[in-house]
């Protein structure tokens, strides 16, 4: 029996996109398989994402990550608003398609949902990225540096508890918007360094929502991973595509891992998603990308496009 034709959600991820064919009649991965084996083409009409090594971190995972923070804030997002059953099912669909990289955040409230998925997904097969929303600590003038460092250590312990794991592979300082952030973030940086020394995380870095902050991140030795907005039209980006490309290329040349977000302009470029994926795949400075899927067929669509447009640095 042929697979049904499925139309993507027009209101969110794919705006006014036309319906696409989705190969839903495929088998799931057996739990005992390794991430390397999971990347083999055994998914019928929906190819799995390629495996990559994230810069100098030593982390081996998939080039595509399942994002979980569409319209995220106040510990919720469009993904959590799906409810436990649908969101956890979405995570499993991504995993069954070969995705091994999951992009979480404290601000999105997605830790507990992923913990539920980890009941049947082997922890060692997946890479977990989360983000620290340091603004919960209030104005700097109200707390000491020592307090901020300690509360960060407590937050990381909470992250592990919420996820029922002993480590979070990558932790980022969430949404930096000041070019002078290294001094402002000094207590948080110290706490992340301590966590890395104890094996509680493998890599640390920043997500940026300001061009000045992004340029600083590219030049800051402490930063190992940068999560940056990139797409061919500059939608929801920190500067023009050419300006951002130059900064990220320099950062990558310095050994930093670059993970792209807003690849499809948070759905605004849905009708042009083929070009968006081709654009992302055409940059040798891009190590991986995260996309906030809300439906299984969206995952399948992007996986087909990744296979259609192989990465230049594959």
N, C-alpha and C positions, 0 to 999 in steps of 0.2 A: 504494500500500500504506500502510495506517495505521501510525503509530508504535507501538512496543511500550510496554506499561506497565512502568515500572521502580520497584522498591521501594528506598527510600533505606536506607543503612546504619544499622540500629537502634542499634548499640552505640556509635557515636561521634557524628557531627554531629547526627543527627536522632532519637537515642534510640529511642522506640517509635512513631515517626511512621509513618503509613500510606503505602502505595505511591502514587506520583504518575505522571502521564503525562509522558513526556519526549519532546520533539520533536528526535530525534537526526538525522533525515534532512535536514540543512541544509548548505549550502555554506560553505566557509571564505572569509574575506576575501582579496582579492588583496593581495599585499604592497605594492603601490604606493599604496594608499589612505591618505588622511590620517586623523587621529583624528576630525576633524569628520565626514568622510564615513562613517567606521566607525560613527558613532552613528545613522545613518539606519535606519529599520525595514525591514531586508532579510533578516531571519533567520527568516522563517516564523513558526512557533508560539512561538519564543523571542525576545522583543524584546531589543535591546541596552540597556545601561544609559545613562542620560542623561549628557551632558558637563556639567561644572561648572568654575568657576574657584575655586581653593582660597584663599579669603580675600584677603589683600593680597599673596600670594606671586607672583601672575601666572602660576601653573601651571594649565594647562588640561588636565583629565583626566576620567576617568569617576567618577561618584558611588560606584561599587562597586569595591573593591579585592579582589584575590585574596590572602588571608592565607596564611602558610606556616609558622605556629608553633604548631599545636595540640600540646599536651603537649610544648612545646619546651624544650630545655635541653641543655647539654653539646654544642653544635653539632649537634643533631639534632632532629627533630620527627616527628609522624605523617606529614607530607608527605615528608620525606626517607626515612622508613622504607618508603615505597612503592617505593623504588628509582628509579634514573635514568629508565628507560623510562616508567614510569607517571606519575612526577611531572612530567617534561618534557611528556608528552602532556597532562596536566591543565592545565599552563600554556598550552599551545597551544589547548586547548579554550576556556579563558577568553578568550584573545585572539580566537579565531574567533567567539566570541559577542559581541565588541565591548568586552570589558574591557581597559582601557589603564592600569590602576593596579595595581602589584604591591608587596606589603608583605613585605619580607625582614628579616633580622637576622643579625648575626654569631653570636649565641647559638643561632640555629636551624640554622646551617650551610647556608643555602639559596642563598648567592651562586653557587656553582659550578653548581648545577642551573639557575639562571636564565641563567647564561652560556651553557649548552648550548642553551636555548630561544632565546637571542638570535642564534644562528647563522641562524635563519630568520625572526626577528621584527625588523623595523626598529627600531633603538634610538630614533630620534627620535619614534616613535609612542607610546612608553610612558613612564610615570612610575615611577621606582624609588624606593621608600622603604626605608631600612635603619636599623638601630639599633646604637648603640655600647654594648657591655657593659663598662662601665668597671671593674667589679669584678675583671676579669682582672688588674688592676694591683696587687691586694692592699691591705692596710691602708694608710691615708694616712701613718701614722707611719713606714712603711718606705721611702717614696719622696718625692722633692722635687716641688714644684709644676712646676718646669722639666722634670723627667723626665716627668711625667704629660702635660704639654702636648706634648712631643716624641713620646711614644709614641702619642698620639692622632693626630698628623699622620701617623705611620707607619701606623697602623691604617687611616686613610682612603685612603692610597696602596694599601694591601693590598686594601681593598674594591674600588677601581677595577680593580686587577689581576685579582682573582678574577672580577669581572663583565665584564672585557675592555671597559671603557668609560673615558672621561675624566672622568666625573662621576657622582655619585649625587644625584638631584634633591632628596631630603629626607633628612636625617640627624637622628635623635633620640637623646638620652641615654636609655638603656633602663631602665625600671622604677624610677623614683624613689620613695622611700618615707620621705623625711625633709622636713619643712616648711622646714628650713634649707638645703636643697640648693643654692641659688645660690652660697653661699660655698664649700661643699664641692666643687662642680663648676666652680669658677672656671678651673682650667687647661684643662679640657675645653671649656668655653665659648669660651675664647680661641682654641683650636685650630680650633673650628668657625667662628668669626668669620673667622679667617685663610683657611680653605678657601673660605668664601663669597666673600671679597674676590678670590680667584683664580679663581672660576668653577667650583670643584670640586664645589660644591653650590649649590642655589638657595634653600633654606630650611632652618631648623634649629629644633629644639624638644625636646620631652620626651614620654615616655610615663609615666603615673603609675599607681601601685598603692597609693596612700595619699591620704586626703582632705586632710590637711594639705599634702602635696606638690602636690596638684591646685590647692588654693586659692592657694598661692604661685605656681604657674605662671600662673594667671589674672591675677595682679597684677604679674608680672615682664616688663618691657619687652623683654628679650632674647628671650623665647619668641615664635616666629612660628607654630608648629604644636603642638597638643596632641592626643595620642592618649589617649582616655579611655574608660573602661568605662561603657556605658549600655544599659539595657533596662527594660521596664516593671515588672519584679518585683524589681529590685535584686540579681539573682543575680551573684555574683562582682564586685560593684561596691564602690566606696570608701565609699559612704554611701547613704542612701535616694535613690530616683530624684528626688524633689523637691529634695533638697539639692544633688545633682549637677547637675540641670538649671539651678538658679539660678546656680551657679558658672560653668558652661559658657556660659550666656546672657550673663553679664557679660564673660567672656573674648572671646566672639565680637563683642560690641558694641565691644570695645576693638581690634578688627581682627585677632584671632588666628584661625587656621584650626583648626576642630574636626573631628577624625576619630574616629568612634565605633568601639569594639571591644566584644566580648562582647555583640553585638547580640541573639544568641539564647542568651545565658547559657552559652556554650561547649557548646551542645547540650542543656542542661538544660531549655530552654523550647521544645524541638523541636515538641511537639504544639501549641504556641501561636505558631508562627513567623509566621503571618499577622498576628497582633496585634503581634508584635515589630517586624515591618517597618513596619506602619502607624504604630506609635509613633515609630520612628526618622524616618520620612518626614514626620511631623507637627511636627517641631521645626525652626524656621527658623534655629537656631544650628548645626545639623549640616551641615557642608559635604560630608562623604563618610563612608563606612563600610567597614570591612574585615571579611571573614568567612573563616574558615579552611576552605575547601572541601577535601574529600578525594576526591570523586567528581564526574565531569562532570554527572550528573543533579542534584546539589545546586546547582551553578551555575545550571542551567536553571530549577530551582524558584524560587530567589530572584529571578532576573531577571523571572520572571512576576509575582512578588509586588511587585516594584518598579514594574512597569508598572500593576499593579492599584491600587496606592496611590501616586500621584504625589507628589513632595515639595512641601511648601507653599511652598518658596522656589524652585521650578523657574522 
